[in-house]
Amino acid sequence: MSLWMRNPLAILADDAEGGIVIHEGRLIEKIASGQQPREPVDAVFDASNHVIIPGLINTHHHFFQTLTRAFPPALNKTLFPWLGTMLPIWQHLESDMIRAAARLAMAELLLSGCTTAADHHYLFTPTLQDAIDIEAETAAELGMRAVLTRGSIDFYDGEDGLTPKSIVEPMQHILDHTEALIKRYHQIGHGSMIQIAVAPCSPFEVTTELMQSSAHLARQYQAPLHTHLAETNDEVVFCQTTYGCRPVRFLEDSGWLKSDVWLAHGIHFTDDEINRLGSARIGISHCPSSNALLASGCCPVPRLEQAGCRVGLGVDGSASNDASNLMQEVRQAFLTQRSAHGIGAITHLDALRWATEGSAACLNRNDIGCIAPGKCADLALFRLDQEPRFSGYGDPLAALVLCGAHRADRVMVNGRWVVEDGKLVHADLGDIIANHTRAARTIQSIV
């Protein structure tokens, strides 16, 4: 069926004041103010009470961390001590816990207006090998578009080190398992619903050999590459001590300085490194809430974009945020970057762009992230007439960011409604929360 979303209150697209027409999962026409669709449509949705924006795109997450939010032993710690507290807990994760966490995280994201999520799952044990399979099933169940990254850890620094031995895997097993997941799930082309990315965890948890082999594997199958980089000064010191260079040089020496790569955080760069990253068209996932909570620093977004980097947004793990709400992250990014770079450098439209076009570019997707003919019909619709926070607004698009929108009224993925009237279409939120709470209580009891 063709659907005309008619006369929206506001829309994040030029020359579309009269709405948009959707057919077979794609946007096929923008309607100017006062105009009609070129061809008859099968149905009309009155959007006069809705602000329409492209579906938000989350470029970095750790779904499993929703199970350890506001975890008392990890409060008020920087990244390395925080990881030292959390990893011994997370090593006990089981498949049913992963399913509960994935359902909760994706539900929260969808309800916030997010239509595509990249999850960086790097925690595998001998008894937990099916995490990506579970996430793929959950995305299909809820109707979400997803980039699922097969993360990995192959560096063990001893009993007194950061990483428990149980989550350290042999390199060849990592590569074989990743290849099997790519063959099973990775879709290439317009409208792909599931993609697999190759994602060694971070410079302080992997070997150079794994980084190099991962790059070779990913490019063999046209799969993207992802890792954490330059999140903290401690990481910079580790790279200098271990590899004799800074993180960007480590990345370059591993064969990763190419445009099929996007990085999480990207905070501690020199000007020269920013220029090198920009020349390579590297993507950066800005995670402002997590960076603030762990006091990691501030991503230099304007400078990165000026150099040529693609910048998107990520909520990061829900144990270092502690939320999975991408619309809230838009506001956090706006406030963080404006505070750092000045009122003339950042607008609400920049923040919305990072979460849509910028995030799509990070994932090397040209079929999502904006409202235009030929793009996938991934949309988030917000109402401004049902919450006191919006009362008295002037500019509807600015109100989403400045007044703090956090829950979408309707969400569409690939032309299908997945949220209607603020509720999930394909699952019961109460059931998701109940199952997740039980799983969280179980894992948190292991202290």
C-alpha positions as CSV (number, residue, x, y, z in Angstrom):
1,M,0.0,0.0,0.0
2,S,1.0,3.6,-0.5
3,L,0.7,5.9,2.5
4,W,0.6,9.7,2.5
5,M,1.7,11.2,5.8
6,R,-0.2,14.4,5.3
7,N,0.6,18.0,6.6
8,P,3.0,17.3,9.5
9,L,3.3,19.9,12.3
10,A,7.0,20.0,11.2
11,I,9.3,17.8,9.3
12,L,13.1,17.6,9.1
13,A,13.2,17.8,5.3
14,D,13.1,20.6,2.7
15,D,10.0,21.2,0.6
16,A,8.0,18.6,2.5
17,E,5.5,20.7,4.5
18,G,2.7,18.8,2.8
19,G,4.1,15.5,3.9
20,I,5.6,12.4,2.4
21,V,4.4,9.4,0.4
22,I,5.6,5.9,1.3
23,H,5.3,2.8,-0.8
24,E,6.9,-0.7,-0.4
25,G,9.1,0.4,2.4
26,R,10.6,3.5,0.6
27,L,9.9,7.2,0.6
28,I,8.8,7.9,-2.9
29,E,7.7,11.6,-2.8
30,K,7.9,14.7,-0.8
31,I,4.9,16.9,-0.9
32,A,5.3,20.7,-0.9
33,S,2.9,22.9,1.2
34,G,-0.6,22.9,-0.2
35,Q,0.1,20.2,-2.9
36,Q,-1.2,16.7,-3.5
37,P,0.6,13.5,-4.3
38,R,1.3,12.9,-8.0
39,E,-0.5,9.6,-8.0
40,P,-3.5,8.4,-5.9
41,V,-2.6,6.8,-2.5
42,D,-4.1,3.9,-0.7
43,A,-4.2,5.5,2.7
44,V,-3.7,8.8,4.5
45,F,-2.2,9.4,7.9
46,D,-3.0,12.8,9.4
47,A,0.3,14.0,10.8
48,S,-0.8,17.5,11.8
49,N,0.0,16.8,15.4
50,H,3.3,15.2,14.7
51,V,6.9,16.3,14.2
52,I,8.5,13.9,11.7
53,I,12.2,13.3,11.6
54,P,14.3,10.5,10.1
55,G,14.6,7.5,12.3
56,L,17.5,8.0,14.7
57,I,20.5,5.8,14.3
58,N,22.6,4.6,17.3
59,T,26.2,3.8,16.2
60,H,27.5,2.4,19.5
61,H,25.9,0.4,22.3
62,H,26.4,-2.6,24.5
63,F,23.0,-4.1,25.0
64,F,24.1,-6.6,27.7
65,Q,25.0,-3.7,30.0
66,T,21.4,-2.8,30.6
67,L,21.6,-5.6,33.2
68,T,24.0,-3.6,35.5
69,R,22.7,0.0,35.5
70,A,23.6,2.2,38.4
71,F,25.6,-0.8,39.8
72,P,26.8,0.3,43.3
73,P,30.3,-1.3,43.2
74,A,31.1,0.6,39.9
75,L,29.8,4.0,40.8
76,N,32.1,7.0,40.7
77,K,35.0,5.3,38.9
78,T,36.9,6.1,35.7
79,L,37.0,3.7,32.8
80,F,39.8,1.2,33.8
81,P,38.7,0.8,37.5
82,W,35.1,0.7,36.3
83,L,35.9,-2.1,33.8
84,G,37.9,-3.9,36.5
85,T,34.7,-4.0,38.6
86,M,32.3,-4.9,35.8
87,L,34.1,-7.5,33.8
88,P,34.3,-10.1,36.6
89,I,30.5,-9.7,36.9
90,W,29.8,-9.8,33.1
91,Q,31.8,-13.0,32.6
92,H,28.8,-14.8,34.2
93,L,26.3,-13.8,31.6
94,E,24.1,-16.5,30.1
95,S,22.0,-16.7,26.9
96,D,18.7,-16.0,28.6
97,M,20.2,-12.9,30.2
98,I,21.4,-11.7,26.8
99,R,18.0,-12.2,25.3
100,A,16.4,-10.2,28.2
101,A,19.0,-7.4,27.8
102,A,18.7,-7.2,24.0
103,R,14.9,-7.0,24.1
104,L,15.0,-4.3,26.8
105,A,17.7,-2.2,25.0
106,M,16.0,-2.4,21.6
107,A,12.6,-1.6,23.1
108,E,14.0,1.4,24.8
109,L,15.7,2.6,21.7
110,L,12.6,2.1,19.5
111,L,10.5,4.0,21.9
112,S,13.0,6.9,21.8
113,G,12.7,7.1,18.0
114,C,15.7,5.0,17.1
115,T,15.2,2.8,14.1
116,T,18.7,1.4,13.6
117,A,21.1,0.3,16.3
118,A,24.7,-0.9,16.2
119,D,25.5,-3.1,19.1
120,H,29.1,-3.9,20.1
121,H,29.0,-7.3,21.8
122,Y,32.5,-8.3,22.8
123,L,31.8,-10.7,25.7
124,F,32.0,-14.4,24.7
125,T,32.7,-17.4,27.0
126,P,32.8,-21.1,26.4
127,T,29.1,-21.3,27.5
128,L,28.0,-18.0,25.8
129,Q,28.6,-18.2,22.0
130,D,25.1,-17.4,20.7
131,A,24.8,-13.7,21.7
132,I,24.8,-12.4,18.2
133,D,22.2,-15.0,17.1
134,I,20.0,-13.9,20.0
135,E,20.3,-10.2,19.0
136,A,19.5,-11.0,15.4
137,E,16.4,-12.9,16.5
138,T,15.3,-10.0,18.8
139,A,15.8,-7.4,16.1
140,A,13.6,-9.4,13.7
141,E,11.0,-9.9,16.5
142,L,10.7,-6.1,17.3
143,G,11.2,-5.0,13.7
144,M,14.4,-3.0,14.2
145,R,17.2,-2.5,11.8
146,A,20.5,-3.5,13.3
147,V,24.3,-3.7,12.8
148,L,25.5,-6.4,15.1
149,T,29.2,-6.3,15.7
150,R,31.1,-9.5,16.7
151,G,33.4,-8.1,19.3
152,S,36.5,-9.9,20.6
153,I,39.2,-10.0,23.3
154,D,42.3,-12.1,22.8
155,F,44.8,-10.3,25.1
156,Y,45.3,-11.7,28.6
157,D,47.3,-9.6,31.0
158,G,47.5,-12.1,33.9
159,E,45.5,-12.7,37.0
160,D,46.1,-9.2,38.3
161,G,45.1,-7.7,35.0
162,L,41.9,-6.0,33.8
163,T,40.4,-8.9,31.8
164,P,39.1,-12.2,33.3
165,K,40.6,-15.2,31.5
166,S,37.2,-16.7,30.8
167,I,36.4,-14.0,28.2
168,V,39.7,-14.2,26.4
169,E,39.4,-16.2,23.2
170,P,41.9,-17.8,20.8
171,M,42.3,-15.6,17.7
172,Q,41.5,-18.3,15.2
173,H,38.2,-19.2,17.0
174,I,37.3,-15.5,16.9
175,L,37.9,-15.3,13.2
176,D,36.1,-18.5,12.4
177,H,33.1,-17.6,14.5
178,T,33.0,-14.1,13.0
179,E,33.1,-15.5,9.5
180,A,30.3,-17.9,10.2
181,L,28.1,-15.0,11.5
182,I,28.9,-12.9,8.5
183,K,27.8,-15.8,6.2
184,R,24.7,-16.4,8.3
185,Y,23.4,-12.8,8.7
186,H,25.3,-10.1,6.8
187,Q,23.1,-8.4,4.2
188,I,24.6,-6.0,1.6
189,G,22.6,-3.6,-0.3
190,H,19.7,-1.1,-0.1
191,G,17.4,-1.7,2.8
192,S,19.4,-4.4,4.6
193,M,17.9,-5.1,8.0
194,I,20.8,-7.0,9.6
195,Q,24.5,-6.4,9.0
196,I,27.5,-7.9,10.8
197,A,30.6,-5.8,11.7
198,V,34.0,-7.1,12.8
199,A,34.9,-5.4,16.0
200,P,38.0,-6.2,18.2
201,C,37.2,-4.6,21.5
202,S,39.9,-2.0,22.2
203,P,43.7,-1.5,21.9
204,F,44.2,-2.7,25.5
205,E,42.2,-5.9,25.1
206,V,43.4,-7.3,21.7
207,T,46.6,-8.1,19.9
208,T,47.9,-6.5,16.8
209,E,47.6,-9.8,15.0
210,L,43.8,-9.9,15.7
211,M,43.4,-6.3,14.5
212,Q,45.2,-7.1,11.3
213,S,43.4,-10.4,10.7
214,S,40.0,-8.8,11.5
215,A,40.6,-6.1,8.9
216,H,41.4,-8.7,6.3
217,L,38.3,-10.8,7.1
218,A,36.0,-7.8,7.1
219,R,37.2,-6.6,3.7
220,Q,36.9,-10.1,2.3
221,Y,33.1,-10.0,2.9
222,Q,32.4,-6.2,2.6
223,A,31.7,-6.0,6.3
224,P,32.4,-2.8,8.3
225,L,35.0,-2.5,11.0
226,H,34.5,-1.1,14.5
227,T,36.4,-0.7,17.8
228,H,36.9,1.6,20.7
229,L,39.6,4.2,20.3
230,A,41.1,7.1,22.2
231,E,38.4,7.1,24.9
232,T,40.7,7.9,27.9
233,N,44.2,9.2,28.6
234,D,44.9,5.8,30.3
235,E,44.4,4.1,26.9
236,V,46.9,6.5,25.3
237,V,49.5,5.7,27.9
238,F,48.8,2.0,27.5
239,C,49.4,2.2,23.7
240,Q,52.6,4.2,24.1
241,T,53.9,1.7,26.7
242,T,52.8,-1.5,24.9
243,Y,53.1,-0.6,21.2
244,G,55.4,2.4,21.4
245,C,52.9,4.7,19.7
246,R,49.6,6.5,20.2
247,P,46.2,4.9,19.5
248,V,45.8,6.4,16.0
249,R,49.3,5.0,14.9
250,F,48.3,1.6,16.4
251,L,45.2,1.8,14.2
252,E,47.2,2.7,11.1
253,D,49.8,0.0,11.7
254,S,47.0,-2.5,11.9
255,G,45.6,-1.6,8.5
256,W,42.5,0.1,9.8
257,L,42.9,3.7,8.6
258,K,40.3,3.4,5.9
259,S,36.7,4.6,5.3
260,D,35.1,1.3,6.2
261,V,36.0,1.9,9.8
262,W,34.0,3.7,12.6
263,L,35.3,4.3,16.1
264,A,33.6,4.7,19.4
265,H,34.4,7.8,21.5
266,G,37.4,9.4,19.7
267,I,38.3,11.9,22.4
268,H,42.1,12.1,22.8
269,F,43.5,13.1,19.5
270,T,46.2,15.5,18.5
271,D,45.5,18.0,15.6
272,D,47.7,15.9,13.3
273,E,45.8,12.7,14.2
274,I,42.5,14.4,13.5
275,N,43.7,15.4,10.1
276,R,44.9,11.8,9.3
277,L,41.5,10.4,10.5
278,G,39.7,13.0,8.4
279,S,41.8,12.2,5.3
280,A,40.8,8.5,5.7
281,R,37.1,9.5,6.2
282,I,37.0,7.6,9.5
283,G,33.6,7.5,11.3
284,I,33.4,8.6,14.9
285,S,30.6,7.6,17.3
286,H,30.2,10.5,19.8
287,C,28.9,9.1,23.1
288,P,28.5,12.2,25.3
289,S,26.6,10.8,28.3
290,S,29.0,7.9,28.8
291,N,32.0,10.2,28.4
292,A,30.5,12.6,31.0
293,L,29.6,9.9,33.5
294,L,33.1,8.3,33.3
295,A,34.8,11.7,33.1
296,S,36.6,10.5,30.0
297,G,36.7,13.9,28.2
298,C,34.9,15.6,25.3
299,C,34.9,14.4,21.7
300,P,36.2,17.3,19.5
301,V,33.2,17.0,17.1
302,P,33.5,20.3,15.1
303,R,37.2,19.8,14.5
304,L,36.7,16.1,13.4
305,E,34.0,17.1,10.9
306,Q,36.0,20.0,9.5
307,A,38.9,17.5,8.9
308,G,36.5,15.2,7.0
309,C,35.4,12.6,9.6
310,R,31.9,11.3,9.6
311,V,30.4,11.9,13.1
312,G,27.4,10.1,14.5
313,L,25.9,9.5,17.9
314,G,25.9,6.5,20.3
315,V,24.3,5.9,23.6
316,D,27.1,3.5,24.6
317,G,26.6,0.9,27.2
318,S,23.7,1.3,29.6
319,A,26.1,0.7,32.5
320,S,28.0,3.9,31.6
321,N,25.1,6.1,30.5
322,D,22.8,4.7,32.2
323,A,20.1,4.8,29.5
324,S,19.4,3.5,26.0
325,N,17.4,6.6,24.9
326,L,18.9,8.1,21.7
327,M,16.6,11.1,21.7
328,Q,18.0,12.1,25.1
329,E,21.5,11.5,23.7
330,V,20.7,14.1,21.0
331,R,20.1,16.7,23.7
332,Q,23.1,15.7,25.6
333,A,25.3,16.0,22.5
334,F,23.9,19.4,21.8
335,L,24.6,20.7,25.3
336,T,28.0,19.0,25.5
337,Q,29.3,20.4,22.2
338,R,27.8,23.8,22.7
339,S,29.4,24.1,26.1
340,A,32.7,23.1,24.7
341,H,32.7,25.1,21.4
342,G,30.4,28.0,21.9
343,I,26.9,29.1,21.0
344,G,27.8,30.0,17.5
345,A,29.3,26.6,16.6
346,I,26.4,24.2,17.5
347,T,22.7,24.3,16.8
348,H,19.8,21.9,17.5
349,L,19.9,21.0,13.8
350,D,23.5,19.9,14.2
351,A,22.6,17.5,17.0
352,L,19.7,16.1,15.0
353,R,22.0,15.7,12.0
354,W,24.6,13.7,14.0
355,A,21.9,11.2,15.1
356,T,20.5,10.8,11.5
357,E,22.7,11.6,8.5
358,G,25.9,11.6,10.5
359,S,25.2,8.2,12.0
360,A,24.2,6.8,8.7
361,A,27.4,7.9,7.2
362,C,29.4,6.3,10.1
363,L,27.8,3.0,9.1
364,N,28.4,3.7,5.4
365,R,24.7,3.5,4.8
366,N,23.3,5.8,2.1
367,D,19.7,4.4,2.3
368,I,18.8,5.7,5.7
369,G,19.3,8.8,7.8
370,C,17.3,11.4,5.8
371,I,13.9,12.0,4.4
372,A,14.3,11.9,0.6
373,P,12.8,9.9,-2.4
374,G,14.5,6.5,-2.6
375,K,15.5,6.3,1.0
376,C,14.1,3.7,3.4
377,A,11.0,4.7,5.2
378,D,12.6,4.8,8.7
379,L,10.8,7.6,10.6
380,A,10.2,8.9,14.1
381,L,7.1,10.9,14.9
382,F,6.8,13.0,18.1
383,R,3.9,14.8,19.6
384,L,4.3,18.1,21.4
385,D,0.8,18.4,22.9
386,Q,0.8,15.7,25.6
387,E,3.6,16.7,27.9
388,P,4.2,19.8,30.0
389,R,7.8,20.0,28.9
390,F,6.7,21.2,25.5
391,S,4.0,23.7,26.5
392,G,4.7,27.1,25.1
393,Y,7.2,25.9,22.4
394,G,7.8,28.0,19.3
395,D,9.9,26.1,16.8
396,P,8.8,22.4,16.8
397,L,12.1,21.0,15.7
398,A,14.1,23.0,18.2
399,A,11.6,21.9,20.9
400,L,12.5,18.3,20.4
401,V,16.1,19.0,21.4
402,L,15.8,22.0,23.8
403,C,12.7,20.8,25.7
404,G,14.0,17.3,25.9
405,A,11.9,14.9,23.8
406,H,12.4,11.4,25.0
407,R,9.6,9.2,23.7
408,A,8.2,8.9,20.2
409,D,4.5,8.6,19.5
410,R,5.0,6.5,16.4
411,V,8.0,4.9,14.8
412,M,8.3,3.3,11.3
413,V,11.0,1.0,10.1
414,N,11.2,0.0,6.4
415,G,7.6,1.2,5.9
416,R,6.1,-0.7,8.8
417,W,4.9,0.7,12.1
418,V,6.9,-0.7,15.1
419,V,5.6,1.8,17.6
420,E,2.0,3.1,17.6
421,D,0.6,5.5,20.2
422,G,3.7,5.3,22.2
423,K,3.6,1.5,22.5
424,L,5.5,-1.3,20.9
425,V,3.6,-3.1,18.1
426,H,5.3,-6.5,18.3
427,A,5.9,-7.0,22.0
428,D,4.6,-6.2,25.4
429,L,6.7,-3.7,27.3
430,G,5.6,-4.9,30.7
431,D,6.7,-8.5,29.9
432,I,10.0,-7.2,28.6
433,I,10.7,-5.2,31.8
434,A,9.6,-8.1,34.0
435,N,12.0,-10.6,32.3
436,H,14.8,-8.1,32.3
437,T,14.4,-7.2,35.9
438,R,14.7,-10.9,36.9
439,A,17.8,-11.3,34.8
440,A,19.4,-8.2,36.2
441,R,18.8,-9.3,39.8
442,T,20.4,-12.6,39.0
443,I,23.6,-11.2,37.5
444,Q,23.9,-8.4,40.1
445,S,23.7,-10.9,42.9
446,I,27.2,-12.1,41.8
447,V,29.5,-9.8,43.7
